[in-house]
Amino acid sequence: MKRISLLNHVLGPVMRGPSSSHTAGSYHIGRMLRDLFGETPREARFSFDVKGSYGVCYHHQASDRAFLAGLLGWDLLDRRFAEALDRAPGEGLDASFEVVPLPGEDLHPNEVAFRLRGPGGELSGRARSVGGGMVRVTELQGYLADLNGEDHVLLAAGPEGAVRAALEGVAPRLRVVPGERGVLGIAEAPEPWSKEILADLAGRAARGQLAWVRTCRPLQFPLKGAPLAESAEDLLRLAKERDGRLASAALAHEASLLGLSEEALLKEMTRRLGIFREAVRRGLEGDLSGKLQLLPPYAGTLEAARREGRAPTGGIGLSAAIRAMAAMHACGALEVVCAAPTGGAAGALPGVFVALEEERGLPEEVLARGLFAAAAVGLVLAARGTFAAEEAGCQVEIGAAGAMAAAGVVEVFGGTALQALDAGAIGFQNTMGSVCDPVGGMVEIPCHTRNAALAASAFVLADLVLAGCPNPIPLDETVDAVMDVGRRLPPELRCTALGGLALCPSAVRLAGR
């Protein structure tokens, strides 16, 4: 069963905008590389493929600043983040970025080759950002490493006998990967390594028994236990064993996987609800003038019109839509947001849940449970597919956020697990095939209005399902269809700014200003 954490992989990470794939994911790669290198390098070169998404978006979506913030050892939320390119030389780091043809077949759209140098030597390899802030270091010093940042990792290279003698028994999981010069042993554990284990390995390396030893910390909550669900069927089973609610199934899964109490999980989700609130507030009231790349921040103007009665239909859907736009303004201005499930979709869920709190006065615990139900729908997509528009289009980012939000609304108004999952399924069914076509490669047009539209639609879908609307195609099958459609989309419609609205004459003129 896949280990999908609702807090690590679905409603997270807490990050700076604008993109979870290109900003948070790039930071995570940089953070892992700093750990593996052992210090901030003196030189760093990052190479992106000429046909990939990184090559188009890496500057507009702050990937360059994110890689450097990670290498410099800064927190992702550090206020210096936007200045990383300017500050790096003063920190002793000479960094460069290039877009070139990368060798290899079946390259990921977010593939990056890296080479680090410093007093301690050199580190090279490949990594990729796979959606929602999730990453993989796929190659390290010529070995196929496949590190995902979910555990404490201990790596040792050298002759196979020496590597096995050093690592066997020190961790619950050990992989041994062959290479041209011996093997790479990869030990993974949920807890930090003891000083005794690290000293023993350092001694073996000093005596020449091992070629090198490196360590890497987990990026978020370590996965200490076992998952309980990876499908809608699993979630329904868990719900039936409890109170029939999707939030209860989601909490049981996350408590088992992270080794945390449900009380602690609700507290953390309530903290993320607070991040939603602050992102909305910044987008409505903050001074974001000049911080967006294409658009003026206009959510505050729309909110004033709503309050003055100049939006004729009104209602909670409009309130949610405006708040979704506000959160996206904050995201585009490199403010702190929560991927939900991605940076490009970081508006719909904040819009819906802040509107529910303001318009209906729902208590925090009810809203936090609603967010766990929403995350459960995202879990199904994460397990069966991806959150990366670079792989499957906008349907798996903003489309996913809308589906998740619909399930969350069903939960907070007392619906069953099946009703919440059905609302999520219908949400996906009605955004299937939507393309990712950001104007100028920036997370603004049409991302902000799409978040608004999907936030508003969450209430319609919840009402339909709670009123008795049938759903003949369950969530698992729907998600499989979404992924099949997404993989059929050409690269031009998967976050490369080479198709769709991005090529409209007005869009080209706007992006070129």
N, C-alpha and C positions, 0 to 999 in steps of 0.2 A: 504494500500500500504506500502511495506517495506521501511524503511528509510535507503537507501544505499547512502552514501556520496562518491563521486569520489575521494576526497582528503583524507578523513579519512580511507576509507575502500578498495579502489582500487589502486590508485597510491599514496600510503602511507601505513604506516607511514614512515617518515624519521627516520632511525634507525641505529644501529650498527649491522653488520652481526654476524653470517652467516644466521640465519633463522628467518623469521617473526613469525612463529608459536612458535618456541622453544626459540627464543631470545627476539624479540619485545613483543610477547604475554606474555612471562614470566615476563618481566619488567612491563608490564601493570598490570598484576595481583599483583605483588609486590607493585606497586604504589598505586593501589586501597586499598590493605590491610593496607598500612601505613596510608592512609587517614582514613579508617574505625577504625583503632586502635587508632588513634589520635597522635601517636608519633612513633619513631623507637622502636621496642620491644627489650627486653633483650635476649629473646630466640625465635627461630623460627625453626619449624620442618616441612619439606615438604616430603610427601609420594607419590610415584608413583606406579601405578599398574604394576605387574610383566609381564603382557601380553600387556601393552600399548607401545606407541612410546616414551613417556617421559623416561620410564625406560631404554631404549636403548640409547637414544640420549642426555640426559639432560646435561652431561658434555661436550661431543664433540661439541655440538651446543650451549654451553654457557648459558644454562638455569639457572644453579646454580648462575652464576655471575649476570644474569639479575634479578632473584628474589631478590637478595641481594641489587643490585643497587636501585631497586624500594623501598625496605624497608628502605634503608638508606636515601632516599629522594634525590638521585642524579638524574640529568637529564640523559636521555638515551644516549645522545651524550657525556657525561662527559668522559674526557680522562682517568679517574681512572677506567673506567668500567672493563677492563681486570684484574684489581687487586682487585676486590671486595671480593673475597674469602680470600685474605691475609689481607685486610684492615678491614674487618668486626669486628674481635675481638678488634682491637684498637678503634673502634667506639662503643664498648659496646654491640655488637650483637654476640651471640653464635648461629650459625646456623648448622643444620644437614639435610641430604638428605638420603632417604632410598627407596629401591625398594621392595615392599611387595605386597601380594594379598590384594587389596582393596575390602571391602564388597560392594555389590550392583550389580544390573543387568544393562545391556546396558551401560556400562561405555564408555565414550569417550576415544579415543586413547591418548588424551592429558589431561587426568583427573589428578588432584592433590588434595590431602587432606592437609590441613594446620592447624597448631596450634601455636599461638603466645602467649607469656607471657611477662609481664612487670609490673612496679609499678601500672599501672592503671587497671590491671586485665588480663583476658585471652580472646582470640578470636579464634574460630575454625570454620571449615567448609570445603567446596569443591569449586573448580574452575576448569575451563577448557579453553584452548586456542583453538579457533575454526577456525583458518586460517587467514593468511594475517595480523596478529597482533591483530585481533579481539578476545575478551575474554568474558567470563561470570563467575561471582561469583554465583554459583548455590545454595549454601547452606551457611547460616550464623547463628551461634549459635542455630542450630537445626531448623531454618526456611528455607523454599524454597524461596530464595531471588530473584534469576535471575536478577543480576545487570550486565549491559553491558558497563558501562563507557561512555555512550553517553550524559548524562545529569548531572546537579547538582542534587544530591540525598540526601534526608533527611530521616533517618530511626528512628522510635520510636517503642519500644516494651512495652507491658503491657496489661492491660485489654482492651477489644475492645472499650468500651465506652470512656475510657480515651484517647486511641490512636486516635479515630475518632475526639474527641473534640479538640485534639491538632493539627491535621493535615488537617482536612477538610477546604478547602478554601485557603490554603497557596500555592497551586501549581496547574497547569493545569491538572496534572495526579496524581491519588492516587490509590495505590493497597493495599489491606489489606489481609495478608496471615495468616491463622490459624496455631497455633503450640500447643505443649503440655502445655505451660505456657502462655496462652493468645494469642495475635496476634502480627504480625509485620506490621507496616504501612510503606509504601514506597512511598514518595512523590518525584516527578521528575519534574524539571523545566529547561528551557534553560538559566536562569540567576542565579547569586549567591543569596544565602539567605540573607535577611536583618539582621542586628544586632538585631533588635527587635524580629524577629521570633526566632532566635537562643537563645536569652536571655529568651524568654518565655518558650521554650522547656526545657532549662537547669533548670529553676525554677520549672517546673512541675516534672522533674526527681529528683531534690533535695528534693521536698516535698513528694516523694514516689508515685506520681500519675503514673509515667512511670518507667519501669524497667531500661531502658537505651536509650540514644539518640546518633546517630552517623551520620556523613556526609561523602560525597565523591564527589570529583570534576570530571568533564569530562576529559577524556584522551586526546582529540584532540579538533577540532572545535566543539562547542556545536551546536546541531541541533535545530535551532530556528524556522524553518518553515516547510512547507509540501513538500514531494517529488512529482515529476511530472511524474516519470517513474520507472518501474521495469521490463519492457520487451522490446524486440525489436519492437513490435507493438506500444508500448507507444512512443518510441524514433522516429519511423517513423512519427507518428502523430504530435509530437512536431516539427520535422524537416519541415513537410509540412506547418505548421502554420508560419514558419519563412522563411529561404532562401533555404531550401531543403538540408542543410548540417548537418551531424551528430554532428559536434562540436557545432553548434548553439543549437541543442536539448540538448546536454550534459550541456552546460553552463546555459541554462534556468533551467534545473533540479537542478543544484548545487546552483544557485543563490536563488532559492525558498527555498531549504532545509536549507542552511546555513545562509540565510538572508544577503548575501554579494553581492556587485555589480559585474557585469561581468568583469569590469576593475580590481577589487581587485582579482578576481579568476584567471585571466590571469597573473597577477603579481605573485601570489603564484605559479602557474604552471611554470612560467619562473624561479622562484627560484629553483624549483625541477629539471628543466632542467640543472641548474648550478650544482646541486648535481650529476646528471648523468655525466656531463663533468668531475668533479673532481674525481669521482670514476674511470672513464676511465683513466684519467691522472695518478692516483696513481697506477693503475694496469699496465700501460705501462712504467712509468718512476720511480715510487717510489721504495724504498728499502723494499721489502716485503720478502726478503730471510729469511727462517726459520719461517715465520708467518703462512704459510699454513701447514696443518697436513699431507697430503699425497703427494702433488705435489710441484715441484718447480714452481715459477711464470714464465710462459713461453710466455705470450702474447707479451712482448716486443721483444722477439726473432722472433716471427712470424711477427710482424710489420716490423722489419728490413728486413726480407726476402721479404715481400710484396713490400717495397719501392725499393729493389734492383732487382725486377723483377724475383724473384725465385719462385713465385707462379703463375703457367702458365695461369690460367683462369682469376684471378684477379677480378676487378670490385667492385662496391659498396657493393655487398653481402659479399665479403671477408673482406672488411674494417669493415662492421658491425659485422661480426662474430668475428674478432680479438678484437674489442672494447667490445663486449659482454663478451668475456673471461676475458678481463682486468677488467671490472666491477666486475665480479665474483671473481677474485683474491682479489680485495679490500674487497669484502663482506666476503670471507673466512678468511681474516686477521683481522677481527673485525673492519674494517674501516667504515666510515659513508656512507651509501647507502640509496636509496629509494626503499621500497618494490614495486615491479612492475609486478604482484600484490603481490608477496611474496619475502622473502629473497632468497629462492632457485631459484627464477626466476628473480633476480634483475640484470640480464645482457642483456637479449634480447632487451628490450626497450631502455636502454641507448646505446647499440650498434647501433641500427637502427637510433636513432635520432641524436646521435653525428656524425655518418657517413653522414646522410643527411645534417647536418650543414657544415661539413668539405668538403664533395665531391660536394655538389650542392649549397652551399652558401645561404641556405634558412634563412630568418630572424627569430628572436626569436618568434614573434607573430604567424607566420605561424606554427612553430614547437609546440608552446604551444597549439594552436588550434588542431593540430594533436594529441597531447597527450590527450586532452579532448575527441576526437573521439575514441582513443584507450581505454580510461577509460570507455566509454559508453558500449563497448563490455564486459568489465569486470563487469560492473554493472549487466548485464543480468545473468552472472554466479553467482555473489554474491547473487542476489535475488532468483534465482532458485536452487542454489546448494551451493558450498563451494569453497574456495581456498586452503583447507587443503589436502595435499597429504596423510595425515594419514587417511582421510576418502575416497578419490576417486582416489588416484594415481597421478603420475606426469602429467597426462593430464590436471588437474585443476590448476597446477602451471606453469611449463615451457610451457606446451601446451597452457594454457590460455595466457601467455605472447606472444607467437608467433601469436595467433589469434588476440590479441589486436594490436600488432605491424603492422600486415597486414592492419587492418582497419585504423590505423594512417597514413600509407603510402598512402592509397587511398585518405584520407582527404587532405594531404598536396599537392597532385597533382590534386586537384580539383574534385574528385569524389563525387557522390551523397551519401546521407545517406544510401540508399538501397545498393549501391555498397560497401560502407564501411562495412556494416553489413554482406553482402554476403562474403566478404573477410574474416571476422572473422569466419563466419560459416564454410567456406571451411578449414580454419586453424584448427578448432576443429575437423572437420571430418577426417583430416589426421593425427591427434595425438591421436585419440580415442583409449582407452585401454592401453595407455602407463603407465608403472608401476613405482613406486618409490622404488628404490633399491640402496640407497647410500652405497658405500663401507665403511665399518667400522662405519656406522652411521654418516658420515661426509659429509658436503655439498660441495663435490669436484668432485668425480668420480661417475657417469657420468655427474653430474650437469653442469659443466663448458662447456663441448663440446655440450651438449644438448641446452644450451642457445645460443651457437654460431650457431648451425644448424638452430634453429628456427628464429634467427635474420636474417640469410641469406635468409631463405624461405619466409620471409615477403615480400620481393621485388618481388619474383616470383608470389606469390598469388595476390599481388596488380596489377601486369602487366596482369595476366590472367583475372582478373575481369574487369579491365579498357579496355581490348581488346575485351570484350564481352562474356567471359566464363559464362555460365548460372549456377545458383545454385538452384536446385529444392527443397532443404530441408532448410527452413529458420532457422535463428539463434535460436529462442526460442525452436523449436523442436530439433535442434541439441544439444543444451545444456541439454535438458531433457534426450536425449539419452546418452550423456556423463555421466551424473550423474547416470543413470541406470547401465551403464557398470561399473562405478567406485565403486558403492556399491556392485557389484558382485565380485570384486577382493578380494582374501583372504587376511587376515592381513599380511601374509608374503610379500606381494607385495605393502604394503602401509606404507612405511617409518619406517620399523622395522629392516632393514638390515638383514632379514632372508630369502631372496629369490633373484632371478634374478642375476645380476652381483655381488652382495654382497657375494654370495656363491662360485663364481669361485675360484679355487685354487690360482690363481695369486693374486686375490683381497684379499683373506684371509691372504696370506703371507704379502702383502703390508700393510694391516691394523694392522698386528701383530708386525710390526717392532718397 
